[in-house]
């Protein structure tokens, strides 16, 4: 494997840390809720991993699309579309793992198409939370690594451009209001 390719893969993985951590956090919450409702600790850990692993991998996939400029930074619609497919898939895997933990045999949820369709509806809320958490973690992470990470540098530039254009738009609205009242 060429050195440049290894460096790019390493930088991409480093850039994806905030997105993957959102999935890990969701798995930790699922595992903690499992313990809270009385599941044995081993079941709760497997339940958490059954959700954390697919969400972390899918989150990293979203971040890779962002890093490779396939989707714009800070825009909800691409996140909503991505998670309309990714979130049901992650919960489908989680349901199979949960069935396996509880019964000893992996199994599909009853009426899998209805299961997936309902989770697709719920995905819009997850997309909002994912995007918010991803940006909150990323705004602390990417500036720290941007001096050696091309993907973080590009992403920070996108956010700076977005902030500058929003500031200019806001200033134009304020000027237009002043001109109307004057």
OpenMM code with the backbone's topology and positions (N, CA, C; nanometers):
from openmm import Vec3, app, unit

residues = "UNK UNK UNK UNK UNK UNK UNK UNK UNK UNK UNK UNK UNK UNK UNK UNK UNK UNK UNK UNK UNK UNK UNK UNK UNK UNK UNK UNK UNK UNK UNK UNK UNK UNK UNK UNK UNK UNK UNK UNK UNK UNK UNK UNK UNK UNK UNK UNK UNK UNK UNK UNK UNK UNK UNK UNK UNK UNK UNK UNK UNK UNK UNK UNK UNK UNK UNK UNK UNK UNK UNK UNK UNK UNK UNK UNK UNK UNK UNK UNK UNK UNK UNK UNK UNK UNK UNK UNK UNK UNK UNK UNK UNK UNK UNK UNK UNK UNK UNK UNK UNK UNK UNK UNK UNK UNK UNK UNK UNK UNK UNK UNK UNK UNK UNK UNK UNK UNK UNK UNK UNK UNK UNK UNK UNK UNK UNK UNK UNK UNK UNK UNK UNK UNK UNK UNK UNK UNK UNK UNK UNK UNK UNK UNK UNK UNK UNK UNK UNK UNK UNK UNK UNK UNK UNK UNK UNK UNK UNK UNK UNK UNK UNK UNK UNK UNK UNK UNK UNK UNK UNK UNK UNK UNK UNK UNK UNK UNK UNK UNK UNK UNK".split()
positions = [
    Vec3(0.0859, -0.1185, 0.0000),
    Vec3(0.0000, 0.0000, 0.0000),
    Vec3(0.0900, 0.1241, 0.0000),
    Vec3(0.0720, 0.2139, -0.0972),
    Vec3(0.1565, 0.3341, -0.1027),
    Vec3(0.1412, 0.4205, 0.0225),
    Vec3(0.2484, 0.4915, 0.0561),
    Vec3(0.2501, 0.5744, 0.1757),
    Vec3(0.1446, 0.6844, 0.1708),
    Vec3(0.1271, 0.7496, 0.0540),
    Vec3(0.0271, 0.8558, 0.0414),
    Vec3(-0.1126, 0.8022, 0.0688),
    Vec3(-0.1409, 0.6837, 0.0178),
    Vec3(-0.2725, 0.6229, 0.0389),
    Vec3(-0.2955, 0.5947, 0.1875),
    Vec3(-0.1945, 0.5404, 0.2542),
    Vec3(-0.2045, 0.5137, 0.3980),
    Vec3(-0.2286, 0.6432, 0.4756),
    Vec3(-0.1573, 0.7474, 0.4385),
    Vec3(-0.1723, 0.8761, 0.5063),
    Vec3(-0.3138, 0.9305, 0.4869),
    Vec3(-0.3664, 0.9189, 0.3649),
    Vec3(-0.5023, 0.9669, 0.3387),
    Vec3(-0.6060, 0.8876, 0.4180),
    Vec3(-0.5894, 0.7561, 0.4240),
    Vec3(-0.6828, 0.6726, 0.5007),
    Vec3(-0.6744, 0.7084, 0.6491),
    Vec3(-0.5544, 0.7284, 0.6989),
    Vec3(-0.5363, 0.7666, 0.8393),
    Vec3(-0.6008, 0.9021, 0.8668),
    Vec3(-0.5822, 0.9988, 0.7755),
    Vec3(-0.6431, 1.1302, 0.7934),
    Vec3(-0.7958, 1.1219, 0.7859),
    Vec3(-0.8467, 1.0401, 0.6960),
    Vec3(-0.9917, 1.0241, 0.6850),
    Vec3(-1.0480, 0.9624, 0.8130),
    Vec3(-0.9813, 0.8604, 0.8648),
    Vec3(-1.0259, 0.7984, 0.9905),
    Vec3(-1.0214, 0.8993, 1.1053),
    Vec3(-0.9159, 0.9785, 1.1101),
    Vec3(-0.9037, 1.0803, 1.2148),
    Vec3(-1.0144, 1.1846, 1.2018),
    Vec3(-1.0462, 1.2236, 1.0792),
    Vec3(-1.1533, 1.3205, 1.0560),
    Vec3(-1.2890, 1.2648, 1.1006),
    Vec3(-1.3086, 1.1344, 1.0867),
    Vec3(-1.4375, 1.0700, 1.1167),
    Vec3(-1.4622, 1.0464, 1.2649),
    Vec3(-1.3667, 1.0760, 1.3508),
    Vec3(-1.3810, 1.0513, 1.4944),
    Vec3(-1.5076, 1.1145, 1.5535),
    Vec3(-1.5393, 1.2421, 1.5262),
    Vec3(-1.6615, 1.2997, 1.5843),
    Vec3(-1.7884, 1.2248, 1.5430),
    Vec3(-1.7982, 1.1875, 1.4172),
    Vec3(-1.9178, 1.1178, 1.3695),
    Vec3(-1.9298, 0.9790, 1.4307),
    Vec3(-1.8195, 0.9079, 1.4384),
    Vec3(-1.8221, 0.7748, 1.4994),
    Vec3(-1.8542, 0.7835, 1.6481),
    Vec3(-1.8076, 0.8891, 1.7138),
    Vec3(-1.8337, 0.9026, 1.8574),
    Vec3(-1.9816, 0.9254, 1.8867),
    Vec3(-2.0554, 0.9841, 1.7914),
    Vec3(-2.2000, 1.0004, 1.8096),
    Vec3(-2.2662, 0.8624, 1.8162),
    Vec3(-2.2264, 0.7722, 1.7279),
    Vec3(-2.2801, 0.6359, 1.7304),
    Vec3(-2.2419, 0.5613, 1.8568),
    Vec3(-2.1201, 0.5802, 1.9014),
    Vec3(-2.0755, 0.5154, 2.0252),
    Vec3(-2.1567, 0.5683, 2.1433),
    Vec3(-2.1808, 0.6991, 2.1453),
    Vec3(-2.2609, 0.7584, 2.2534),
    Vec3(-2.4018, 0.6996, 2.2547),
    Vec3(-2.4608, 0.6810, 2.1374),
    Vec3(-2.5953, 0.6215, 2.1304),
    Vec3(-2.5944, 0.4797, 2.1849),
    Vec3(-2.4896, 0.4048, 2.1550),
    Vec3(-2.4781, 0.2690, 2.2076),
    Vec3(-2.4603, 0.2660, 2.3584),
    Vec3(-2.3829, 0.3588, 2.4109),
    Vec3(-2.3645, 0.3682, 2.5561),
    Vec3(-2.4983, 0.3986, 2.6241),
    Vec3(-2.5741, 0.4903, 2.5652),
    Vec3(-2.7057, 0.5231, 2.6215),
    Vec3(-2.7968, 0.4000, 2.6169),
    Vec3(-2.7963, 0.3281, 2.5053),
    Vec3(-2.8796, 0.2075, 2.4942),
    Vec3(-2.8394, 0.1032, 2.5985),
    Vec3(-2.7098, 0.0839, 2.6161),
    Vec3(-2.6628, -0.0114, 2.7169),
    Vec3(-2.6990, 0.0325, 2.8574),
    Vec3(-2.6833, 0.1618, 2.8861),
    Vec3(-2.7183, 0.2136, 3.0191),
    Vec3(-2.8683, 0.1990, 3.0449),
    Vec3(-2.9493, 0.2243, 2.9441),
    Vec3(-3.0937, 0.2053, 2.9599),
    Vec3(-3.1275, 0.0589, 2.9839),
    Vec3(-3.0526, -0.0305, 2.9183),
    Vec3(-3.0728, -0.1733, 2.9412),
    Vec3(-3.0473, -0.2120, 3.0864),
    Vec3(-2.9394, -0.1611, 3.1420),
    Vec3(-2.9088, -0.1870, 3.2835),
    Vec3(-3.0164, -0.1249, 3.3719),
    Vec3(-3.0570, -0.0036, 3.3374),
    Vec3(-3.1579, 0.0686, 3.4164),
    Vec3(-3.2901, -0.0078, 3.4239),
    Vec3(-3.3305, -0.0707, 3.3133),
    Vec3(-3.4580, -0.1445, 3.3138),
    Vec3(-3.4435, -0.2866, 3.3653),
    Vec3(-3.3225, -0.3254, 3.4052),
    Vec3(-3.3057, -0.4540, 3.4706),
    Vec3(-3.2437, -0.5644, 3.3878),
    Vec3(-3.1926, -0.5331, 3.2697),
    Vec3(-3.1237, -0.6356, 3.1920),
    Vec3(-2.9963, -0.6753, 3.2649),
    Vec3(-2.9555, -0.8006, 3.2525),
    Vec3(-2.8234, -0.8365, 3.3047),
    Vec3(-2.7162, -0.7525, 3.2333),
    Vec3(-2.6081, -0.7254, 3.3028),
    Vec3(-2.5039, -0.6369, 3.2495),
    Vec3(-2.4506, -0.6884, 3.1152),
    Vec3(-2.4308, -0.8174, 3.1038),
    Vec3(-2.3814, -0.8746, 2.9771),
    Vec3(-2.4773, -0.8474, 2.8618),
    Vec3(-2.6057, -0.8622, 2.8867),
    Vec3(-2.7061, -0.8335, 2.7829),
    Vec3(-2.7016, -0.6858, 2.7463),
    Vec3(-2.6930, -0.6020, 2.8476),
    Vec3(-2.6918, -0.4575, 2.8230),
    Vec3(-2.5694, -0.4176, 2.7416),
    Vec3(-2.4544, -0.4773, 2.7707),
    Vec3(-2.3333, -0.4469, 2.6942),
    Vec3(-2.3509, -0.4889, 2.5485),
    Vec3(-2.4035, -0.6091, 2.5263),
    Vec3(-2.4249, -0.6544, 2.3890),
    Vec3(-2.5311, -0.5704, 2.3182),
    Vec3(-2.6331, -0.5293, 2.3907),
    Vec3(-2.7348, -0.4415, 2.3333),
    Vec3(-2.6712, -0.3096, 2.2908),
    Vec3(-2.5893, -0.2529, 2.3784),
    Vec3(-2.5208, -0.1279, 2.3459),
    Vec3(-2.4280, -0.1424, 2.2266),
    Vec3(-2.3528, -0.2520, 2.2229),
    Vec3(-2.2637, -0.2751, 2.1094),
    Vec3(-2.3417, -0.2988, 1.9813),
    Vec3(-2.4573, -0.3660, 1.9935),
    Vec3(-2.5409, -0.3913, 1.8761),
    Vec3(-2.5918, -0.2635, 1.8119),
    Vec3(-2.5999, -0.1565, 1.8890),
    Vec3(-2.6405, -0.0276, 1.8347),
    Vec3(-2.5185, 0.0602, 1.8050),
    Vec3(-2.4193, 0.0588, 1.8923),
    Vec3(-2.3027, 0.1465, 1.8767),
    Vec3(-2.2226, 0.1150, 1.7513),
    Vec3(-2.2001, -0.0109, 1.7245),
    Vec3(-2.1141, -0.0472, 1.6107),
    Vec3(-2.1754, -0.0031, 1.4780),
    Vec3(-2.3024, -0.0385, 1.4479),
    Vec3(-2.3549, 0.0089, 1.3187),
    Vec3(-2.3685, 0.1610, 1.3112),
    Vec3(-2.4096, 0.2262, 1.4210),
    Vec3(-2.4221, 0.3726, 1.4167),
    Vec3(-2.2860, 0.4406, 1.4029),
    Vec3(-2.1834, 0.3865, 1.4675),
    Vec3(-2.0491, 0.4435, 1.4547),
    Vec3(-1.9971, 0.4270, 1.3123),
    Vec3(-2.0177, 0.3100, 1.2539),
    Vec3(-1.9719, 0.2868, 1.1165),
    Vec3(-2.0492, 0.3736, 1.0175),
    Vec3(-2.1803, 0.3828, 1.0355),
    Vec3(-2.2605, 0.4678, 0.9470),
    Vec3(-2.2268, 0.6156, 0.9670),
    Vec3(-2.2024, 0.6557, 1.0915),
    Vec3(-2.1610, 0.7932, 1.1173),
    Vec3(-2.0289, 0.8246, 1.0486),
    Vec3(-1.9361, 0.7306, 1.0548),
    Vec3(-1.8085, 0.7494, 0.9860),
    Vec3(-1.8298, 0.7566, 0.8350),
    Vec3(-1.9268, 0.6814, 0.7844),
    Vec3(-1.9598, 0.6896, 0.6417),
    Vec3(-2.0105, 0.8269, 0.6039),
    Vec3(-2.0952, 0.8842, 0.6881),
    Vec3(-2.1450, 1.0200, 0.6643),
    Vec3(-2.0280, 1.1194, 0.6641),
    Vec3(-1.9405, 1.1068, 0.7617),
    Vec3(-1.8260, 1.1976, 0.7707),
    Vec3(-1.7334, 1.1806, 0.6503),
    Vec3(-1.7189, 1.0582, 0.6012),
    Vec3(-1.6360, 1.0364, 0.4820),
    Vec3(-1.6958, 1.1088, 0.3617),
    Vec3(-1.8279, 1.1048, 0.3476),
    Vec3(-1.8925, 1.1785, 0.2385),
    Vec3(-1.8665, 1.3288, 0.2521),
    Vec3(-1.8708, 1.3770, 0.3744),
    Vec3(-1.8421, 1.5182, 0.4013),
    Vec3(-1.6963, 1.5500, 0.3677),
    Vec3(-1.6059, 1.4654, 0.4119),
    Vec3(-1.4630, 1.4878, 0.3887),
    Vec3(-1.4287, 1.4851, 0.2404),
    Vec3(-1.4958, 1.3995, 0.1662),
    Vec3(-1.4671, 1.3853, 0.0231),
    Vec3(-1.5491, 1.4816, -0.0626),
    Vec3(-1.6150, 1.5771, 0.0025),
    Vec3(-1.6937, 1.6821, -0.0630),
    Vec3(-1.8098, 1.6270, -0.1455),
    Vec3(-1.8669, 1.5158, -0.1029),
    Vec3(-1.9849, 1.4607, -0.1697),
    Vec3(-2.1127, 1.5245, -0.1160),
    Vec3(-2.1047, 1.5780, 0.0063),
    Vec3(-2.2154, 1.6508, 0.0675),
    Vec3(-2.1596, 1.7769, 0.1314),
    Vec3(-2.2403, 1.8836, 0.1399),
    Vec3(-2.1908, 2.0074, 0.2011),
    Vec3(-2.1956, 2.0017, 0.3533),
    Vec3(-2.1101, 2.0778, 0.4151),
    Vec3(-2.1060, 2.0854, 0.5614),
    Vec3(-2.2210, 2.1710, 0.6118),
    Vec3(-2.2796, 2.1299, 0.7238),
    Vec3(-2.3782, 2.2116, 0.7924),
    Vec3(-2.5156, 2.2162, 0.7290),
    Vec3(-2.5467, 2.1240, 0.6395),
    Vec3(-2.6755, 2.1244, 0.5706),
    Vec3(-2.7548, 2.0017, 0.6146),
    Vec3(-2.8825, 2.0251, 0.6514),
    Vec3(-2.9647, 1.9181, 0.7072),
    Vec3(-3.0111, 1.8165, 0.6027),
    Vec3(-3.0506, 1.8600, 0.4851),
    Vec3(-3.1126, 1.7698, 0.3870),
    Vec3(-3.0258, 1.6472, 0.3543),
    Vec3(-2.8959, 1.6638, 0.3272),
    Vec3(-2.8158, 1.5433, 0.3006),
    Vec3(-2.8084, 1.4498, 0.4220),
    Vec3(-2.8008, 1.5081, 0.5415),
    Vec3(-2.7982, 1.4249, 0.6627),
    Vec3(-2.9296, 1.3500, 0.6780),
    Vec3(-3.0411, 1.4178, 0.6535),
    Vec3(-3.1725, 1.3541, 0.6649),
    Vec3(-3.1854, 1.2398, 0.5652),
    Vec3(-3.1421, 1.2614, 0.4423),
    Vec3(-3.1499, 1.1568, 0.3404),
    Vec3(-3.0595, 1.0389, 0.3760),
    Vec3(-2.9393, 1.0679, 0.4203),
    Vec3(-2.8444, 0.9622, 0.4582),
    Vec3(-2.9010, 0.8775, 0.5721),
    Vec3(-2.9525, 0.9443, 0.6750),
    Vec3(-3.0017, 0.8712, 0.7910),
    Vec3(-3.1386, 0.8084, 0.7682),
    Vec3(-3.2119, 0.8510, 0.6642),
    Vec3(-3.3387, 0.7842, 0.6309),
    Vec3(-3.3140, 0.6387, 0.5918),
    Vec3(-3.1942, 0.6106, 0.5434),
    Vec3(-3.1568, 0.4726, 0.5120),
    Vec3(-3.0684, 0.4122, 0.6208),
    Vec3(-2.9745, 0.4922, 0.6718),
    Vec3(-2.8783, 0.4411, 0.7685),
    Vec3(-2.9369, 0.4090, 0.9043),
    Vec3(-3.0248, 0.4962, 0.9548),
    Vec3(-3.0822, 0.4755, 1.0878),
    Vec3(-3.1677, 0.3490, 1.0939),
    Vec3(-3.2590, 0.3253, 0.9980),
    Vec3(-3.3343, 0.1995, 1.0018),
    Vec3(-3.2440, 0.0765, 0.9911),
    Vec3(-3.1396, 0.0874, 0.9091),
    Vec3(-3.0463, -0.0244, 0.8961),
    Vec3(-2.9776, -0.0542, 1.0294),
    Vec3(-2.9320, 0.0504, 1.0973),
    Vec3(-2.8652, 0.0321, 1.2271),
    Vec3(-2.9608, -0.0291, 1.3287),
    Vec3(-3.0846, 0.0188, 1.3321),
    Vec3(-3.1810, -0.0370, 1.4272),
    Vec3(-3.2228, -0.1786, 1.3897),
    Vec3(-3.2212, -0.2100, 1.2621),
    Vec3(-3.2499, -0.3460, 1.2163),
    Vec3(-3.1419, -0.4409, 1.2683),
    Vec3(-3.0161, -0.3991, 1.2539),
    Vec3(-2.9044, -0.4792, 1.3063),
    Vec3(-2.9162, -0.4913, 1.4575),
    Vec3(-2.9503, -0.3805, 1.5235),
    Vec3(-2.9678, -0.3826, 1.6688),
    Vec3(-3.0779, -0.4800, 1.7096),
    Vec3(-3.1886, -0.4833, 1.6357),
    Vec3(-3.2992, -0.5753, 1.6673),
    Vec3(-3.2555, -0.7208, 1.6509),
    Vec3(-3.1776, -0.7487, 1.5483),
    Vec3(-3.1275, -0.8850, 1.5267),
    Vec3(-3.0347, -0.9255, 1.6405),
    Vec3(-2.9442, -0.8348, 1.6802),
    Vec3(-2.8509, -0.8635, 1.7903),
    Vec3(-2.9282, -0.8825, 1.9208),
    Vec3(-3.0271, -0.7968, 1.9452),
    Vec3(-3.1067, -0.8086, 2.0678),
    Vec3(-3.1793, -0.9424, 2.0720),
    Vec3(-3.2379, -0.9828, 1.9606),
    Vec3(-3.3046, -1.1139, 1.9524),
    Vec3(-3.2057, -1.2253, 1.9823),
    Vec3(-3.0880, -1.2132, 1.9297),
    Vec3(-2.9843, -1.3129, 1.9495),
    Vec3(-2.9440, -1.3205, 2.0961),
    Vec3(-2.9275, -1.2043, 2.1603),
    Vec3(-2.8880, -1.2001, 2.3013),
    Vec3(-2.9970, -1.2611, 2.3895),
    Vec3(-3.1213, -1.2270, 2.3622),
    Vec3(-3.2317, -1.2707, 2.4485),
    Vec3(-3.2683, -1.4171, 2.4249),
    Vec3(-3.2744, -1.4604, 2.2977),
    Vec3(-3.3221, -1.5963, 2.2681),
    Vec3(-3.2106, -1.6942, 2.2366),
    Vec3(-3.0908, -1.6435, 2.2079),
    Vec3(-2.9816, -1.7314, 2.1704),
    Vec3(-2.9730, -1.7560, 2.0210),
    Vec3(-3.0673, -1.7009, 1.9447),
    Vec3(-3.0694, -1.7176, 1.8001),
    Vec3(-3.0987, -1.5825, 1.7341),
    Vec3(-3.0175, -1.5421, 1.6357),
    Vec3(-3.0503, -1.4157, 1.5684),
    Vec3(-3.1812, -1.4309, 1.4922),
    Vec3(-3.2595, -1.3268, 1.4912),
    Vec3(-3.3873, -1.3316, 1.4199),
    Vec3(-3.4295, -1.1939, 1.3750),
    Vec3(-3.5172, -1.1916, 1.2765),
    Vec3(-3.5695, -1.0655, 1.2250),
    Vec3(-3.6844, -1.0174, 1.3123),
    Vec3(-3.7037, -0.8854, 1.3178),
    Vec3(-3.8212, -0.8349, 1.3885),
    Vec3(-3.9476, -0.8736, 1.3110),
    Vec3(-4.0617, -0.8834, 1.3800),
    Vec3(-4.1851, -0.9132, 1.3072),
    Vec3(-4.2142, -0.8017, 1.2062),
    Vec3(-4.2637, -0.8389, 1.0924),
    Vec3(-4.2969, -0.7452, 0.9849),
    Vec3(-4.1802, -0.6501, 0.9565),
    Vec3(-4.0713, -0.7036, 0.9028),
    Vec3(-3.9495, -0.6239, 0.8840),
    Vec3(-3.9695, -0.4961, 0.8018),
    Vec3(-4.0556, -0.4985, 0.6997),
    Vec3(-4.0749, -0.3788, 0.6170),
    Vec3(-4.1419, -0.2676, 0.6967),
    Vec3(-4.2381, -0.3054, 0.7801),
    Vec3(-4.3018, -0.2040, 0.8652),
    Vec3(-4.2016, -0.1512, 0.9676),
    Vec3(-4.1201, -0.2411, 1.0206),
    Vec3(-4.0151, -0.2025, 1.1147),
    Vec3(-3.9245, -0.0965, 1.0511),
    Vec3(-3.8770, -0.1258, 0.9299),
    Vec3(-3.7860, -0.0337, 0.8617),
    Vec3(-3.8547, 0.0981, 0.8258),
    Vec3(-3.9793, 0.0913, 0.7805),
    Vec3(-4.0511, 0.2133, 0.7416),
    Vec3(-4.0716, 0.3050, 0.8620),
    Vec3(-4.1102, 0.2473, 0.9746),
    Vec3(-4.1308, 0.3299, 1.0939),
    Vec3(-3.9995, 0.3930, 1.1394),
    Vec3(-3.8920, 0.3153, 1.1355),
    Vec3(-3.7610, 0.3697, 1.1759),
    Vec3(-3.7137, 0.4777, 1.0788),
    Vec3(-3.7534, 0.4676, 0.9522),
    Vec3(-3.7196, 0.5726, 0.8557),
    Vec3(-3.7872, 0.7037, 0.8950),
    Vec3(-3.9107, 0.6953, 0.9464),
    Vec3(-3.9780, 0.8162, 0.9943),
    Vec3(-3.9054, 0.8751, 1.1144),
    Vec3(-3.8620, 0.7890, 1.2041),
    Vec3(-3.7893, 0.8357, 1.3230),
    Vec3(-3.6517, 0.8917, 1.2889),
    Vec3(-3.6007, 0.8530, 1.1744),
    Vec3(-3.4650, 0.8930, 1.1368),
    Vec3(-3.4496, 1.0441, 1.1219),
    Vec3(-3.5573, 1.1141, 1.0922),
    Vec3(-3.5470, 1.2600, 1.0761),
    Vec3(-3.5011, 1.3256, 1.2073),
    Vec3(-3.5569, 1.2791, 1.3177),
    Vec3(-3.5138, 1.3300, 1.4482),
    Vec3(-3.3709, 1.2911, 1.4790),
    Vec3(-3.3345, 1.1677, 1.4454),
    Vec3(-3.1972, 1.1244, 1.4689),
    Vec3(-3.1009, 1.2080, 1.3851),
    Vec3(-3.1395, 1.2382, 1.2616),
    Vec3(-3.0529, 1.3178, 1.1735),
    Vec3(-3.0257, 1.4551, 1.2334),
    Vec3(-3.1289, 1.5159, 1.2932),
    Vec3(-3.1103, 1.6466, 1.3579),
    Vec3(-3.0104, 1.6333, 1.4731),
    Vec3(-3.0326, 1.5351, 1.5584),
    Vec3(-2.9432, 1.5139, 1.6722),
    Vec3(-2.8031, 1.4763, 1.6291),
    Vec3(-2.7938, 1.3909, 1.5275),
    Vec3(-2.6620, 1.3511, 1.4781),
    Vec3(-2.5859, 1.4713, 1.4252),
    Vec3(-2.6513, 1.5488, 1.3394),
    Vec3(-2.5849, 1.6639, 1.2794),
    Vec3(-2.5406, 1.7632, 1.3868),
    Vec3(-2.6265, 1.7867, 1.4845),
    Vec3(-2.5916, 1.8797, 1.5923),
    Vec3(-2.4712, 1.8281, 1.6709),
    Vec3(-2.4777, 1.7014, 1.7152),
    Vec3(-2.3661, 1.6464, 1.7942),
    Vec3(-2.2379, 1.6396, 1.7121),
    Vec3(-2.2511, 1.5994, 1.5862),
    Vec3(-2.1349, 1.5889, 1.4983),
    Vec3(-2.0654, 1.7244, 1.4861),
    Vec3(-2.1442, 1.8292, 1.4685),
    Vec3(-2.0855, 1.9621, 1.4557),
    Vec3(-2.0310, 2.0134, 1.5889),
    Vec3(-2.0970, 1.9817, 1.6978),
    Vec3(-2.0483, 2.0274, 1.8287),
    Vec3(-1.9149, 1.9618, 1.8633),
    Vec3(-1.9050, 1.8333, 1.8391),
    Vec3(-1.7784, 1.7634, 1.8666),
    Vec3(-1.6739, 1.8055, 1.7636),
    Vec3(-1.7167, 1.8115, 1.6373),
    Vec3(-1.6247, 1.8463, 1.5295),
    Vec3(-1.5652, 1.9850, 1.5426),
    Vec3(-1.6440, 2.0814, 1.5915),
    Vec3(-1.5900, 2.2178, 1.6013),
    Vec3(-1.4766, 2.2282, 1.7029),
    Vec3(-1.4668, 2.1311, 1.7921),
    Vec3(-1.3530, 2.1272, 1.8848),
    Vec3(-1.2406, 2.0384, 1.8307),
    Vec3(-1.2779, 1.9345, 1.7559),
    Vec3(-1.1810, 1.8362, 1.7077),
    Vec3(-1.1081, 1.8829, 1.5814),
    Vec3(-1.1832, 1.9278, 1.4798),
    Vec3(-1.1216, 1.9584, 1.3502),
    Vec3(-1.0202, 2.0716, 1.3563),
    Vec3(-1.0435, 2.1805, 1.4290),
    Vec3(-0.9377, 2.2824, 1.4357),
    Vec3(-0.8084, 2.2318, 1.5004),
    Vec3(-0.8222, 2.1335, 1.5889),
    Vec3(-0.7020, 2.0790, 1.6538),
    Vec3(-0.6174, 1.9967, 1.5580),
    Vec3(-0.6825, 1.9353, 1.4583),
    Vec3(-0.6081, 1.8468, 1.3679),
    Vec3(-0.5885, 1.9056, 1.2288),
    Vec3(-0.6453, 2.0231, 1.2030),
    Vec3(-0.6440, 2.0768, 1.0668),
    Vec3(-0.5044, 2.1115, 1.0148),
    Vec3(-0.4083, 2.1322, 1.1039),
    Vec3(-0.2733, 2.1655, 1.0577),
    Vec3(-0.2058, 2.0473, 0.9876),
    Vec3(-0.2506, 1.9251, 1.0167),
    Vec3(-0.1922, 1.8081, 0.9508),
    Vec3(-0.2962, 1.7218, 0.8792),
    Vec3(-0.4234, 1.7616, 0.8829),
    Vec3(-0.5290, 1.6807, 0.8241),
    Vec3(-0.6016, 1.7605, 0.7163),
    Vec3(-0.5841, 1.7189, 0.5924),
    Vec3(-0.6432, 1.7886, 0.4783),
    Vec3(-0.7956, 1.7939, 0.4877),
    Vec3(-0.8581, 1.6844, 0.5308),
    Vec3(-1.0040, 1.6794, 0.5375),
    Vec3(-1.0581, 1.7752, 0.6433),
    Vec3(-0.9927, 1.7807, 0.7563),
    Vec3(-1.0340, 1.8745, 0.8610),
    Vec3(-1.0141, 2.0179, 0.8141),
    Vec3(-0.9055, 2.0437, 0.7462),
    Vec3(-0.8788, 2.1786, 0.6944),
    Vec3(-0.9889, 2.2212, 0.5975),
    Vec3(-1.0261, 2.1321, 0.5046),
    Vec3(-1.1324, 2.1629, 0.4085),
    Vec3(-1.2657, 2.1869, 0.4786),
    Vec3(-1.2955, 2.1052, 0.5772),
    Vec3(-1.4230, 2.1170, 0.6478),
    Vec3(-1.4300, 2.2476, 0.7267),
    Vec3(-1.3226, 2.2812, 0.7944),
    Vec3(-1.3193, 2.4074, 0.8690),
    Vec3(-1.3351, 2.5247, 0.7724),
    Vec3(-1.2706, 2.5175, 0.6561),
    Vec3(-1.2874, 2.6231, 0.5554),
    Vec3(-1.4334, 2.6357, 0.5118),
    Vec3(-1.5019, 2.5210, 0.4941),
    Vec3(-1.6433, 2.5244, 0.4558),
    Vec3(-1.7268, 2.5934, 0.5629),
    Vec3(-1.7023, 2.5608, 0.6883),
    Vec3(-1.7781, 2.6224, 0.7974),
    Vec3(-1.7472, 2.7713, 0.8100),
    Vec3(-1.6216, 2.8086, 0.7886),
    Vec3(-1.5859, 2.9509, 0.7937),
    Vec3(-1.6571, 3.0253, 0.6811),
    Vec3(-1.6572, 2.9690, 0.5619),
    Vec3(-1.7274, 3.0312, 0.4491),
    Vec3(-1.8767, 3.0424, 0.4775),
    Vec3(-1.9353, 2.9372, 0.5333),
    Vec3(-2.0776, 2.9385, 0.5686),
    Vec3(-2.1060, 3.0480, 0.6708),
    Vec3(-2.0220, 3.0595, 0.7723),
    Vec3(-2.0410, 3.1625, 0.8752),
    Vec3(-2.0260, 3.3020, 0.8158),
    Vec3(-1.9281, 3.3215, 0.7290),
    Vec3(-1.9089, 3.4520, 0.6666),
    Vec3(-2.0280, 3.4902, 0.5790),
    Vec3(-2.0808, 3.3934, 0.5032),
    Vec3(-2.1951, 3.4253, 0.4167),
    Vec3(-2.3200, 3.4539, 0.4995),
    Vec3(-2.3371, 3.3852, 0.6099),
    Vec3(-2.4522, 3.4119, 0.6970),
    Vec3(-2.4385, 3.5495, 0.7629),
    Vec3(-2.3173, 3.5858, 0.8024),
    Vec3(-2.2937, 3.7181, 0.8611),
    Vec3(-2.3210, 3.8273, 0.7587),
    Vec3(-2.2756, 3.8077, 0.6360),
    Vec3(-2.2995, 3.9066, 0.5300),
    Vec3(-2.4491, 3.9185, 0.4999),
    Vec3(-2.5191, 3.8062, 0.4973),
    Vec3(-2.6635, 3.8079, 0.4722),
    Vec3(-2.7370, 3.8819, 0.5836),
    Vec3(-2.6958, 3.8566, 0.7058),
    Vec3(-2.7589, 3.9234, 0.8198),
    Vec3(-2.7328, 4.0741, 0.8156),
    Vec3(-2.6114, 4.1134, 0.7802),
    Vec3(-2.5781, 4.2560, 0.7707),
    Vec3(-2.6604, 4.3223, 0.6600),
    Vec3(-2.6827, 4.2503, 0.5500),
    Vec3(-2.7628, 4.3059, 0.4398),
    Vec3(-2.9073, 4.3258, 0.4836),
    Vec3(-2.9611, 4.2347, 0.5615),
    Vec3(-3.0986, 4.2484, 0.6116),
    Vec3(-3.1081, 4.3681, 0.7055),
    Vec3(-3.0106, 4.3860, 0.7926),
    Vec3(-3.0100, 4.4992, 0.8850),
    Vec3(-3.0021, 4.6307, 0.8070),
    Vec3(-2.9157, 4.6370, 0.7055),
    Vec3(-2.9060, 4.7582, 0.6227),
    Vec3(-3.0377, 4.7864, 0.5516),
    Vec3(-3.1013, 4.6832, 0.5003),
    Vec3(-3.2278, 4.7015, 0.4271),
    Vec3(-3.3361, 4.7540, 0.5220),
    Vec3(-3.3386, 4.7059, 0.6433),
    Vec3(-3.4362, 4.7532, 0.7420),
    Vec3(-3.4113, 4.8998, 0.7780),
    Vec3(-3.2847, 4.9360, 0.7941),
    Vec3(-3.2499, 5.0753, 0.8261),
    Vec3(-3.2914, 5.1675, 0.7131),
    Vec3(-3.2693, 5.1233, 0.5895),
    Vec3(-3.3054, 5.2066, 0.4740),
    Vec3(-3.4571, 5.2258, 0.4631),
    Vec3(-3.5347, 5.1238, 0.4991),
    Vec3(-3.6805, 5.1339, 0.4947),
    Vec3(-3.7345, 5.2293, 0.6002),
    Vec3(-3.6715, 5.2297, 0.7168),
    Vec3(-3.7196, 5.3144, 0.8266),
    Vec3(-3.6666, 5.4572, 0.8160),
    Vec3(-3.5639, 5.4772, 0.7373),
    Vec3(-3.5043, 5.6118, 0.7273),
    Vec3(-3.5805, 5.7024, 0.6326),
] * unit.nanometer
topology = app.Topology()
chain = topology.addChain("A")
for resn in residues:
    res = topology.addResidue(resn, chain)
    for name in ("N", "CA", "C"):
        topology.addAtom(name, app.Element.getBySymbol(name[0]), res)
